[in-house]
Amino acid sequence: MATNAQAWTEEFVEAAGATLQLARGGSGETLLLLHDELGHHGRLRYHEALAQDYSVYVPSHPGFGGTERQEWIMNIRDLAGWYLEAIEDLGLEPVNLVGFSLGGWLAAEMAAMSPNLFRKLVLVAPAGIKPPTGEIYDMFLAVSREFLAAGFYDPENTPEFRQVCPDEPSPELNEAWEVAREEACRLSWRPYMYYPGLPHLLHRLKRLPTQIIWGRNDSIIPVSASQVYHESIPGSRVSVLENCGHHPELEKPDEFVRLVKDFLSS
């Protein structure tokens, strides 16, 4: 497997009728990462680790970061349809797909629409399903930094916590967070952060190998939703990480990367 060629680039590319902000690095099979509701947090330890073995692509969704909003995209299903065309335009298929939180919901919708486009699917604490126990944290009742901090079980012992959630965010970062929250609201407000029909649509993933990863102490999307995802996707695997919140890739990066790499290479 590739262990070098990790040089990263940041660029703007044309795809599906839009100008897409895209970070990429590494070499090997294509691995597409879909960010959460606050946007791409910059290159982190887990990105570097995955890029040792894969060509990692990290786009900013339309309306997030530097990617222009598409006014016709009004919900996550619309966004999923847009991404399917973007994948084709970029020549990425077949692709391994990883989605985080809102990006996990997006990944699930994309896979349900076109399961044959993907090699394997990893869902990391995905939104999209109403938890049978507990409630999804309302990100619009707190400022962005408070919402982000609430997603960590043990921020003081998470080395990259202050990189993604600084004590005094710059004006540029605060603006990026607020733009992301506005777009997340536009896409997922009613009902908030889930789609009632999604569990029924996920049966289409019955031939797509799927790994679900959750933190036991997730205060943003209760871990009870993991069981609904698992029951809705035949043959899926579930891994629940102890002493971990909504961001396993940051709080448990070594364990997270091991799970992802072992799954993708199996």
C-alpha positions in Angstrom: 0.0 0.0 0.0 1.1 3.6 -0.6 3.0 5.2 2.3 4.1 8.4 0.7 3.0 11.0 -1.9 1.0 12.8 0.9 1.4 16.3 -0.6 -1.8 18.2 -0.1 -3.4 20.7 -2.4 -6.2 23.3 -2.0 -8.0 24.2 -5.1 -11.2 25.2 -6.8 -12.7 22.9 -9.4 -15.8 22.9 -11.6 -18.3 20.1 -10.8 -22.0 19.7 -11.3 -22.4 23.3 -12.4 -20.7 24.8 -9.4 -17.2 25.9 -8.3 -16.2 23.5 -5.6 -13.5 24.1 -3.0 -11.5 20.9 -2.7 -8.6 19.7 -0.5 -6.8 16.5 -1.5 -3.8 14.5 -0.6 -2.2 11.1 -0.5 -2.4 8.3 -3.1 -4.2 5.0 -3.6 -7.9 4.2 -3.8 -10.1 7.2 -3.7 -11.5 8.1 -0.2 -14.1 10.9 -0.1 -14.7 12.6 3.2 -17.9 14.7 3.8 -17.6 17.2 6.6 -20.1 18.0 9.4 -22.5 20.9 9.9 -19.8 23.5 10.7 -17.7 22.8 7.6 -14.2 21.5 7.0 -12.1 22.1 10.1 -8.8 22.1 8.2 -6.2 19.3 7.8 -5.9 17.2 10.9 -4.1 14.1 12.2 -6.7 11.7 10.9 -6.5 13.2 7.4 -2.7 12.7 7.3 -3.1 9.1 8.6 -5.7 8.2 6.0 -3.6 9.8 3.2 -0.8 7.3 3.9 -2.9 4.7 2.1 -5.6 6.5 0.2 -6.2 9.4 -2.2 -8.2 11.6 0.3 -10.6 14.2 -1.1 -12.2 16.7 1.2 -14.7 19.0 -0.5 -16.6 21.9 1.1 -20.3 21.4 0.5 -22.2 24.0 -1.5 -22.9 26.9 0.8 -20.0 26.0 3.1 -16.4 27.3 3.1 -15.5 28.6 -0.4 -18.0 26.6 -2.4 -20.8 28.7 -3.8 -24.3 28.1 -2.6 -26.7 26.5 -5.1 -30.1 28.1 -4.5 -32.0 25.1 -5.8 -30.5 22.8 -3.2 -33.1 23.0 -0.4 -32.6 19.8 1.6 -30.1 17.0 2.1 -31.7 14.9 -0.6 -31.1 17.7 -3.1 -27.5 18.0 -1.9 -27.0 14.2 -2.3 -28.2 14.4 -5.9 -25.8 17.2 -6.6 -22.9 15.3 -5.1 -23.6 12.2 -7.2 -23.1 14.3 -10.4 -20.0 16.0 -8.9 -18.4 12.6 -8.2 -19.0 11.6 -11.9 -17.7 15.0 -13.2 -14.5 14.6 -11.1 -14.1 11.0 -12.2 -13.9 9.6 -8.7 -16.1 6.5 -9.1 -16.0 3.9 -7.7 -15.2 5.7 -4.4 -15.0 4.9 -0.7 -17.2 7.3 1.2 -16.9 8.6 4.8 -19.4 11.1 6.3 -19.4 12.9 9.6 -22.5 14.0 11.4 -24.5 16.1 8.8 -22.0 14.7 6.2 -22.9 11.2 7.5 -26.6 11.8 6.7 -25.5 13.2 3.3 -23.4 10.1 2.7 -26.3 7.8 3.6 -28.6 9.6 1.3 -26.1 9.4 -1.6 -25.5 5.7 -1.0 -29.3 5.0 -0.9 -29.7 6.8 -4.2 -26.8 5.1 -6.0 -25.3 2.3 -4.0 -23.3 0.9 -7.0 -21.3 4.1 -7.2 -19.5 3.3 -3.9 -17.0 0.7 -2.8 -17.5 1.0 0.9 -19.3 3.4 3.3 -18.3 4.7 6.7 -20.9 6.7 8.7 -19.4 8.6 11.7 -22.1 9.7 14.2 -24.5 10.5 11.3 -27.5 12.7 11.6 -30.5 11.8 9.5 -32.4 9.5 11.8 -34.5 10.5 14.9 -32.9 8.8 17.9 -35.3 6.4 19.7 -33.8 7.6 23.0 -32.6 11.2 23.7 -32.7 14.2 21.4 -30.5 15.7 18.8 -28.7 18.8 20.2 -30.2 22.0 18.8 -27.2 23.8 17.4 -29.2 27.0 16.9 -29.7 27.4 20.7 -26.0 28.0 21.3 -23.3 30.0 19.6 -21.1 28.0 17.2 -18.2 27.6 19.6 -20.4 26.3 22.4 -22.1 23.8 20.0 -18.7 22.5 18.8 -17.3 22.2 22.3 -20.4 20.3 23.4 -19.5 17.5 20.9 -16.3 16.6 22.9 -16.4 14.2 25.9 -12.9 15.2 27.2 -11.7 18.3 25.3 -8.8 18.9 27.7 -7.2 15.6 26.6 -8.0 16.0 22.9 -4.8 17.4 21.4 -6.5 19.0 18.4 -9.4 20.4 20.3 -8.1 24.0 20.4 -7.1 23.8 16.8 -10.7 23.2 15.7 -12.3 25.1 18.6 -10.0 27.9 19.8 -10.8 29.9 22.9 -10.9 33.1 20.9 -11.9 32.3 17.3 -10.8 34.8 14.7 -13.4 37.0 13.0 -12.9 34.9 9.8 -13.5 31.6 11.7 -16.6 33.0 13.4 -18.0 34.1 10.1 -17.3 30.7 8.5 -19.1 29.0 11.4 -22.1 31.3 11.0 -22.3 30.8 7.3 -22.2 27.1 7.8 -24.9 27.2 10.5 -27.1 29.2 8.1 -26.7 26.6 5.4 -27.2 23.7 7.8 -30.4 25.4 8.9 -31.6 25.8 5.3 -31.0 22.1 4.6 -32.2 20.4 7.8 -34.5 22.6 9.7 -37.9 20.8 9.5 -37.8 18.2 10.8 -34.5 19.1 12.5 -31.5 17.1 11.4 -33.4 13.9 10.3 -35.6 12.6 7.6 -38.5 10.2 8.6 -38.2 8.1 5.4 -34.5 7.5 5.6 -34.6 4.2 7.6 -36.8 2.7 4.9 -34.5 3.9 2.1 -31.4 2.5 3.7 -32.3 -1.1 2.8 -30.9 -0.3 -0.6 -27.4 -0.5 1.0 -27.8 -4.3 1.6 -24.9 -5.0 -0.8 -22.8 -2.0 0.2 -20.3 -2.8 3.0 -21.1 -0.3 5.7 -19.3 0.6 9.0 -21.0 2.8 11.6 -18.8 4.5 14.2 -20.2 6.4 17.2 -18.9 7.8 20.5 -20.6 6.3 23.6 -20.8 9.8 25.2 -22.1 11.7 22.1 -24.2 14.6 23.4 -25.0 15.9 19.9 -26.6 12.8 18.3 -27.5 10.2 20.9 -25.8 6.8 20.4 -29.3 5.2 20.4 -29.5 6.3 16.7 -26.7 3.9 15.9 -28.9 0.9 16.4 -31.6 2.3 14.0 -28.9 2.8 11.4 -27.6 -0.7 12.1 -31.0 -2.3 11.8 -31.8 -0.4 8.7 -28.6 -1.3 6.8 -28.4 -5.1 6.4 -25.0 -6.5 7.2 -23.7 -3.2 8.6 -21.1 -3.1 11.4 -21.3 -0.9 14.5 -18.4 0.2 16.6 -19.1 2.3 19.7 -16.0 4.0 21.2 -15.9 4.5 25.0 -15.1 7.8 26.6 -15.8 9.5 23.3 -18.2 12.2 22.2 -19.4 13.3 18.7 -16.0 13.4 17.1 -14.3 10.0 17.3 -11.9 11.2 14.5 -10.5 13.8 17.0 -11.0 12.3 20.4 -9.9 8.8 19.5 -7.9 9.4 16.3 -5.7 6.2 16.5 -8.7 4.0 17.2 -10.8 5.7 14.5 -8.1 5.4 11.8 -7.5 1.8 12.7 -11.3 1.0 12.4 -11.5 2.8 9.0 -8.4 1.3 7.5 -9.2 -2.2 8.7 -12.7 -2.0 7.3 -11.7 -0.5 4.0 -8.9 -3.1 3.5 -11.1 -6.1 4.5 
